Amino acid sequence: MTRRLLASYLTLTLVVVLVLEVPLGLAFARRERDRLTSQVEHDAVVLATFAEEGLEQGSAVSGTVFQRYARQTGGRVVVVREDGIAVVDTDPPAPGVRSFAGRPEIATALTGRTAAGSRHSSTLGSDLLYVAVPVASSGVVHGAVRLTYPTSAVDRRIHRYWWALTGLGVTSLVAAAILGEALSRSVTRPLRRLKEATTAFGMGDLAVRARLDSGPNEVREVAATFDDMADRLAELLVAQDAFVADASHQLRTPLAALRLRLENLGATADQFEAGEVDAALAEVSRLSRVIDGLLALARAERATGEPPAERLDLLALAAARAEAWAPLAEERAIEISCTGAPAEVAATPDRVAQVVDNLLANALDASPDGSVIRLVVQRTGAGAELLITDQGSGMSDQERAQAFDRFWRGADAASDGFGGSGLGLPIARTLARADGGDVELEDARGGGVVARLRLRAPAR
């Protein structure tokens, strides 16, 4: 946006410069040429008075005055009789008598009229201004005087003026660029802050606010409206999370009592009733897992936006969690291996441990008996990552995309752990993002799924 605003300022400035300077330059050029023409016409009339007596009496015309004028001005003076024969030529191309009767300007002057104009001289390689005036007395034309003057001097003045206007225009554009940059930044800087605030809010940082105290009034009004909306939305989300947490917590006690009553009822029930009681206990167990998952998810979401607590060796934590899950894996002859290089990350140990536990629980649910679950820690440019790979049946692209939706369960999802509630992966991703990381699912070579946990490096 800064570039577009700056381009608009420069375009407007360029239009103004062209509208002002082009007519000014053209007017100056026209005025200089008109002034030169008037001056040469005046000089031609004066010189005609010096030639009048000689032409009228048919005597010789002294060329002294004309030669002096030619030396001082750089022009050429030609005096002709009434038949067009030159009697004075201050710059003759060759010696001898020469007739100018065929020259249009001379012919016009010999009729008693003044002729003026300009033409290009191939001999001199420049433009010439010519003025021819009649030499007459008592209404009788005795001859004519023609002055030719090179326009190079006035052209140089005009060119210098155009260069001066160009320099002024460039200076104006540079000044407009500097001022336009400052003005555009004063507009776009608040907009960038507002964009950053909206992006952070959209990523889950409910505490962020724009709070603009500078910039255009319209942008500040939008920022104030955003802040008000963020305040109300944050209150609603906090109230919603509190409701979920409170409701889940309050449901745990009646569910425990219901389980106890069902177990007591099952001890005295006959075979048919025992089956119904077992089915009811299974539903109670599933509801308990959902409630536990909701509580864990509410706690994870409340943690979003809190800074990582400390430096953490991701390899050491992964090895500890693999060792903790090893006994459960051995019951199904599943091996859990952990390899990699030590890698420090900025994270909260309890959160990362819960993320790894959830990912390991999902890997165990998906792994067939006698398979291997591999944990690999590797450094990245931005920090480190933990890859948990199982040898299960894998997931389709659509299933991997939906796996982080709340309560989503695969077709063959297990019935124990958070995987059975459909909240394990949402909890894992929420906790990872609370520490500035993320969790993704990818295809594993040879089948299975790779759960990739990325975390940031600690600040130096």
C-alpha positions as CSV (number, residue, x, y, z in Angstrom):
1,M,0.0,0.0,0.0
2,T,2.9,2.4,0.7
3,R,4.1,2.0,-2.9
4,R,0.7,2.6,-4.3
5,L,0.3,5.8,-2.2
6,L,3.7,7.0,-3.1
7,A,3.1,6.3,-6.8
8,S,-0.2,8.3,-6.7
9,Y,1.7,11.2,-5.0
10,L,4.4,11.2,-7.6
11,T,1.9,10.8,-10.5
12,L,-0.1,13.8,-9.2
13,T,3.1,15.8,-8.8
14,L,4.3,14.9,-12.3
15,V,1.0,16.0,-13.8
16,V,1.2,19.3,-12.0
17,V,4.8,19.9,-13.0
18,L,4.0,19.1,-16.6
19,V,0.9,21.3,-16.6
20,L,2.9,24.2,-15.2
21,E,6.3,23.9,-16.8
22,V,5.5,22.9,-20.4
23,P,3.3,26.0,-21.1
24,L,5.9,28.1,-19.3
25,G,8.8,26.7,-21.4
26,L,6.8,27.1,-24.6
27,A,5.9,30.7,-23.7
28,F,9.5,31.5,-22.9
29,A,10.7,30.0,-26.2
30,R,8.1,31.9,-28.2
31,R,8.9,35.2,-26.3
32,E,12.6,34.8,-26.9
33,R,12.1,34.2,-30.6
34,D,9.6,37.0,-30.9
35,R,12.0,39.4,-29.1
36,L,14.9,38.3,-31.4
37,T,12.7,38.9,-34.5
38,S,11.6,42.3,-33.3
39,Q,15.2,43.3,-32.6
40,V,16.4,42.1,-36.0
41,E,13.5,44.0,-37.7
42,H,14.5,47.1,-35.8
43,D,18.1,46.7,-36.8
44,A,17.2,46.1,-40.4
45,V,15.1,49.3,-40.5
46,V,18.0,51.3,-39.0
47,L,20.5,49.9,-41.5
48,A,18.1,50.6,-44.3
49,T,18.4,54.3,-43.5
50,F,22.2,54.1,-44.0
51,A,21.7,52.5,-47.4
52,E,18.9,54.8,-48.6
53,E,20.9,57.8,-49.9
54,G,23.3,55.7,-51.9
55,L,20.6,53.5,-53.5
56,E,18.4,56.5,-54.2
57,Q,21.3,58.4,-56.0
58,G,22.6,55.3,-57.7
59,S,26.1,55.8,-56.1
60,A,28.2,53.4,-54.2
61,V,27.0,52.3,-50.7
62,S,29.6,52.3,-48.0
63,G,29.9,48.9,-46.3
64,T,31.6,50.2,-43.2
65,V,28.5,50.4,-41.0
66,F,27.3,47.1,-42.2
67,Q,30.6,45.3,-41.6
68,R,30.8,46.7,-38.1
69,Y,27.3,45.6,-37.3
70,A,28.0,42.1,-38.7
71,R,31.2,41.8,-36.5
72,Q,29.3,42.9,-33.4
73,T,26.2,40.8,-33.8
74,G,27.4,37.8,-35.8
75,G,24.7,38.4,-38.4
76,R,25.0,38.8,-42.1
77,V,23.9,42.0,-44.0
78,V,23.0,42.0,-47.6
79,V,22.0,45.3,-49.4
80,V,20.5,45.0,-52.9
81,R,19.5,47.4,-55.6
82,E,16.0,47.5,-57.0
83,D,17.0,44.9,-59.5
84,G,18.2,42.5,-56.8
85,I,21.9,42.9,-57.4
86,A,23.9,42.9,-54.2
87,V,25.9,46.1,-53.5
88,V,26.9,45.0,-49.9
89,D,27.3,41.5,-48.6
90,T,29.2,41.2,-45.3
91,D,29.7,37.5,-45.7
92,P,29.8,36.6,-49.4
93,P,30.2,33.0,-50.3
94,A,32.4,33.9,-53.3
95,P,33.7,37.1,-54.9
96,G,31.9,38.7,-57.8
97,V,28.4,40.2,-58.5
98,R,25.5,38.2,-57.1
99,S,21.8,38.6,-57.7
100,F,19.3,38.0,-54.9
101,A,16.2,38.7,-57.0
102,G,15.1,35.1,-56.8
103,R,15.1,35.0,-53.0
104,P,11.5,35.2,-51.8
105,E,12.2,37.5,-48.9
106,I,14.1,39.9,-51.2
107,A,11.4,39.8,-53.8
108,T,8.8,40.6,-51.1
109,A,10.9,43.5,-49.7
110,L,11.3,45.0,-53.3
111,T,7.6,45.2,-53.5
112,G,7.6,47.5,-50.5
113,R,6.7,45.0,-47.8
114,T,8.7,43.6,-44.9
115,A,9.4,39.8,-44.9
116,A,10.5,37.8,-41.9
117,G,10.9,34.2,-41.1
118,S,13.4,31.4,-40.4
119,R,15.0,28.5,-42.3
120,H,17.7,26.0,-42.0
121,S,21.0,26.6,-43.5
122,S,22.7,23.5,-44.8
123,T,25.9,25.5,-45.3
124,L,26.1,26.7,-41.7
125,G,24.3,23.6,-40.3
126,S,22.0,25.7,-38.1
127,D,18.7,27.6,-38.2
128,L,18.7,31.2,-39.4
129,L,16.3,34.1,-38.8
130,Y,16.0,36.4,-41.7
131,V,14.3,39.9,-42.1
132,A,14.2,41.8,-45.3
133,V,12.9,45.4,-45.4
134,P,12.5,47.7,-48.4
135,V,14.7,50.8,-48.8
136,A,12.3,53.5,-50.1
137,S,11.8,57.2,-50.2
138,S,8.7,59.1,-51.3
139,G,6.9,55.8,-51.9
140,V,9.6,54.6,-54.4
141,V,11.5,51.4,-53.6
142,H,15.2,51.8,-54.4
143,G,16.4,48.4,-53.0
144,A,16.3,46.2,-49.9
145,V,18.3,45.3,-46.8
146,R,18.2,41.7,-45.6
147,L,19.6,40.6,-42.2
148,T,20.2,36.9,-41.4
149,Y,20.9,36.0,-37.8
150,P,21.8,32.5,-36.5
151,T,19.3,31.4,-33.9
152,S,21.9,29.3,-32.0
153,A,22.3,31.9,-29.3
154,V,18.6,32.1,-28.6
155,D,18.3,28.4,-28.9
156,R,21.0,27.9,-26.3
157,R,19.1,30.3,-24.0
158,I,15.9,28.3,-24.6
159,H,17.6,25.0,-24.0
160,R,19.1,26.3,-20.7
161,Y,15.7,27.4,-19.7
162,W,14.3,24.0,-20.5
163,W,17.1,22.3,-18.5
164,A,16.4,24.7,-15.6
165,L,12.7,23.7,-15.7
166,T,13.7,20.0,-15.9
167,G,15.9,20.4,-12.9
168,L,13.1,22.2,-11.0
169,G,10.7,19.4,-12.0
170,V,13.1,16.7,-10.8
171,T,13.7,18.5,-7.6
172,S,9.9,18.8,-7.1
173,L,9.6,15.0,-7.8
174,V,12.3,14.2,-5.3
175,A,10.7,16.5,-2.7
176,A,7.3,14.9,-3.4
177,A,8.9,11.4,-3.0
178,I,10.4,12.3,0.4
179,L,7.2,14.0,1.6
180,G,5.0,11.3,0.0
181,E,7.0,8.5,1.7
182,A,6.6,10.2,5.1
183,L,2.9,10.8,4.5
184,S,2.3,7.2,3.1
185,R,4.1,5.7,6.1
186,S,2.0,7.8,8.4
187,V,-1.1,6.2,6.8
188,T,0.2,2.6,6.3
189,R,2.0,2.3,9.7
190,P,-1.3,2.4,11.7
191,L,-2.8,0.0,9.1
192,R,0.1,-2.4,9.5
193,R,-0.3,-2.3,13.3
194,L,-4.0,-3.0,12.8
195,K,-3.3,-5.9,10.5
196,E,-0.8,-7.3,12.9
197,A,-3.3,-7.1,15.7
198,T,-6.1,-8.7,13.7
199,T,-3.7,-11.5,12.6
200,A,-2.5,-12.2,16.1
201,F,-6.1,-12.1,17.4
202,G,-7.1,-14.5,14.7
203,M,-4.2,-16.8,15.7
204,G,-5.7,-17.0,19.2
205,D,-4.0,-14.2,21.1
206,L,-7.1,-12.7,22.7
207,A,-5.1,-10.1,24.7
208,V,-3.8,-8.3,21.6
209,R,-5.3,-4.9,20.8
210,A,-4.5,-2.3,18.1
211,R,-4.7,0.8,20.5
212,L,-3.8,3.4,17.8
213,D,-3.0,6.9,19.0
214,S,-1.8,8.2,15.6
215,G,-2.7,8.1,12.0
216,P,-5.8,9.2,10.1
217,N,-9.1,9.5,12.0
218,E,-10.7,6.9,9.9
219,V,-8.0,4.3,10.6
220,R,-8.2,5.1,14.4
221,E,-11.9,4.7,14.3
222,V,-11.6,1.3,12.7
223,A,-8.9,0.3,15.2
224,A,-11.2,1.4,18.1
225,T,-14.0,-0.6,16.7
226,F,-11.7,-3.6,16.4
227,D,-10.6,-3.2,20.0
228,D,-14.2,-3.0,21.2
229,M,-15.1,-6.1,19.2
230,A,-12.0,-7.9,20.4
231,D,-12.9,-7.1,24.0
232,R,-16.4,-8.4,23.6
233,L,-15.3,-11.5,21.7
234,A,-12.6,-12.3,24.3
235,E,-15.2,-12.0,27.1
236,L,-17.5,-14.4,25.2
237,L,-14.7,-16.9,24.6
238,V,-13.5,-16.7,28.1
239,A,-17.1,-17.2,29.3
240,Q,-17.5,-20.1,26.9
241,D,-14.3,-21.8,28.1
242,A,-15.2,-21.2,31.7
243,F,-18.6,-22.8,31.0
244,V,-17.0,-25.8,29.3
245,A,-14.5,-26.2,32.1
246,D,-17.1,-25.7,34.9
247,A,-19.7,-28.0,33.2
248,S,-17.1,-30.7,32.6
249,H,-15.9,-30.4,36.2
250,Q,-19.4,-30.6,37.7
251,L,-20.3,-33.6,35.5
252,R,-17.4,-35.7,36.8
253,T,-19.0,-36.2,40.3
254,P,-22.4,-37.5,39.1
255,L,-20.7,-39.6,36.5
256,A,-18.5,-41.2,39.2
257,A,-21.6,-41.8,41.3
258,L,-23.5,-43.3,38.3
259,R,-20.6,-45.6,37.5
260,L,-20.5,-46.8,41.1
261,R,-24.3,-47.5,41.1
262,L,-24.0,-49.4,37.8
263,E,-21.2,-51.5,39.1
264,N,-23.2,-52.3,42.3
265,L,-26.2,-53.1,40.1
266,G,-24.0,-55.4,37.9
267,A,-22.9,-57.4,40.8
268,T,-26.4,-58.6,41.6
269,A,-27.9,-58.6,38.0
270,D,-28.6,-61.8,36.0
271,Q,-26.9,-62.6,32.7
272,F,-29.3,-60.5,30.6
273,E,-29.2,-57.5,32.9
274,A,-25.4,-57.8,33.3
275,G,-25.0,-57.2,29.5
276,E,-27.1,-54.1,29.7
277,V,-25.2,-52.9,32.7
278,D,-21.9,-53.4,30.9
279,A,-23.1,-51.5,27.9
280,A,-24.2,-48.6,30.2
281,L,-20.8,-48.7,31.9
282,A,-19.1,-48.5,28.5
283,E,-21.2,-45.4,27.6
284,V,-20.3,-43.8,31.0
285,S,-16.6,-44.5,30.4
286,R,-16.8,-42.9,27.0
287,L,-18.6,-39.9,28.4
288,S,-16.0,-39.6,31.1
289,R,-13.2,-39.6,28.5
290,V,-15.1,-36.8,26.6
291,I,-15.4,-34.8,29.8
292,D,-11.7,-35.3,30.6
293,G,-10.8,-34.3,27.1
294,L,-12.9,-31.1,27.3
295,L,-11.2,-30.1,30.6
296,A,-7.8,-30.7,29.0
297,L,-8.7,-28.7,25.9
298,A,-10.1,-25.8,28.0
299,R,-6.9,-25.7,30.0
300,A,-4.8,-25.8,26.8
301,E,-6.8,-22.9,25.3
302,R,-6.4,-20.8,28.4
303,A,-2.6,-21.3,28.1
304,T,-2.6,-19.9,24.5
305,G,-0.5,-16.7,24.4
306,E,1.5,-17.4,27.5
307,P,5.3,-17.2,26.9
308,P,7.4,-20.4,27.0
309,A,8.6,-21.0,30.5
310,E,12.2,-22.3,30.0
311,R,14.8,-23.9,27.8
312,L,14.0,-27.5,27.2
313,D,16.0,-30.4,25.7
314,L,13.5,-32.0,23.3
315,L,15.5,-35.2,23.0
316,A,15.6,-35.8,26.7
317,L,11.9,-35.2,27.1
318,A,11.0,-37.4,24.2
319,A,13.2,-40.2,25.6
320,A,11.6,-39.9,29.0
321,R,8.1,-40.1,27.6
322,A,9.0,-43.1,25.4
323,E,10.3,-44.9,28.5
324,A,7.1,-44.1,30.4
325,W,5.0,-45.6,27.6
326,A,7.2,-48.6,27.0
327,P,5.5,-51.0,29.5
328,L,2.1,-50.4,27.9
329,A,3.6,-51.0,24.4
330,E,5.3,-54.2,25.6
331,E,1.9,-55.7,26.4
332,R,1.4,-55.7,22.6
333,A,5.0,-56.5,21.7
334,I,5.4,-52.9,20.3
335,E,8.8,-51.4,20.4
336,I,9.3,-47.6,21.0
337,S,12.7,-46.3,19.9
338,C,14.0,-42.7,20.4
339,T,16.9,-41.3,18.5
340,G,18.3,-38.0,17.4
341,A,20.5,-35.2,18.5
342,P,20.1,-33.0,21.6
343,A,18.1,-29.9,20.6
344,E,17.1,-27.0,22.9
345,V,13.7,-25.4,22.4
346,A,11.7,-22.7,24.1
347,A,8.8,-24.5,25.6
348,T,6.9,-25.5,28.7
349,P,7.8,-29.0,29.8
350,D,4.3,-30.0,31.0
351,R,2.7,-28.9,27.8
352,V,5.3,-30.6,25.6
353,A,5.0,-33.8,27.7
354,Q,1.2,-33.8,27.2
355,V,1.6,-33.3,23.5
356,V,4.0,-36.2,23.2
357,D,1.7,-38.4,25.3
358,N,-1.2,-37.6,23.1
359,L,0.7,-38.3,19.9
360,L,2.2,-41.5,21.4
361,A,-1.3,-42.7,22.5
362,N,-2.6,-42.1,18.9
363,A,0.5,-44.0,17.5
364,L,-0.2,-46.9,19.8
365,D,-3.8,-47.1,18.9
366,A,-2.9,-47.1,15.2
367,S,0.1,-49.6,15.4
368,P,-0.4,-53.3,14.9
369,D,1.0,-55.7,17.5
370,G,4.7,-56.5,17.0
371,S,5.4,-53.2,15.1
372,V,7.8,-50.3,15.9
373,I,7.1,-46.7,16.8
374,R,10.0,-44.4,16.1
375,L,10.7,-41.1,17.8
376,V,13.3,-38.9,16.0
377,V,14.5,-35.5,17.2
378,Q,16.2,-33.2,14.6
379,R,17.3,-29.6,14.5
380,T,15.8,-27.1,12.0
381,G,16.6,-23.6,11.0
382,A,14.0,-22.2,13.4
383,G,14.4,-24.6,16.2
384,A,13.8,-28.4,16.4
385,E,11.1,-31.0,15.7
386,L,10.1,-34.4,16.9
387,L,8.8,-37.0,14.4
388,I,6.7,-39.8,15.8
389,T,6.2,-42.5,13.1
390,D,3.9,-45.5,13.4
391,Q,3.5,-48.5,11.1
392,G,-0.3,-48.5,11.0
393,S,-2.7,-48.4,8.1
394,G,-2.1,-44.7,7.5
395,M,-4.6,-42.0,6.8
396,S,-6.0,-40.4,3.6
397,D,-5.4,-36.7,2.8
398,Q,-9.0,-35.9,3.9
399,E,-8.6,-37.8,7.2
400,R,-5.4,-36.0,8.0
401,A,-7.1,-32.6,7.3
402,Q,-10.0,-33.5,9.6
403,A,-8.0,-35.1,12.3
404,F,-7.5,-31.8,14.2
405,D,-11.3,-31.1,14.2
406,R,-12.8,-31.6,17.7
407,F,-14.6,-34.9,18.2
408,W,-13.5,-36.2,14.8
409,R,-12.7,-39.9,15.0
410,G,-11.4,-42.3,12.3
411,A,-13.4,-45.2,11.1
412,D,-11.2,-47.6,13.1
413,A,-10.5,-45.3,16.1
414,A,-9.7,-47.0,19.3
415,S,-12.0,-46.7,22.3
416,D,-9.5,-45.9,24.9
417,G,-7.4,-42.8,25.6
418,F,-8.0,-39.3,24.1
419,G,-8.0,-40.9,20.7
420,G,-11.4,-42.4,21.5
421,S,-12.9,-39.0,22.3
422,G,-11.6,-37.2,19.2
423,L,-9.9,-34.5,21.3
424,G,-6.4,-35.8,21.5
425,L,-5.0,-34.1,18.4
426,P,-6.9,-30.8,18.9
427,I,-5.4,-30.7,22.4
428,A,-1.9,-31.5,21.1
429,R,-2.1,-28.8,18.5
430,T,-3.5,-26.2,20.9
431,L,-0.7,-26.9,23.5
432,A,2.0,-26.8,20.8
433,R,0.8,-23.5,19.4
434,A,0.7,-22.1,23.0
435,D,4.5,-22.5,22.9
436,G,4.8,-21.0,19.4
437,G,5.0,-24.4,17.7
438,D,2.6,-26.6,15.8
439,V,1.6,-30.2,15.1
440,E,1.1,-31.7,11.6
441,L,0.3,-35.2,10.2
442,E,2.1,-36.6,7.2
443,D,2.3,-39.8,5.3
444,A,5.1,-42.2,6.3
445,R,7.1,-44.1,3.8
446,G,6.0,-47.7,3.6
447,G,2.7,-47.0,5.4
448,G,1.7,-45.3,8.6
449,V,1.5,-41.7,9.8
450,V,4.2,-39.3,10.8
451,A,3.2,-36.8,13.6
452,R,5.5,-33.8,13.3
453,L,5.9,-31.6,16.4
454,R,7.7,-28.3,15.7
455,L,9.0,-26.0,18.4
456,R,11.0,-22.8,18.3
457,A,14.6,-22.3,19.4
458,P,15.2,-20.3,22.6
459,A,16.0,-16.6,22.2
460,R,19.7,-15.8,22.5
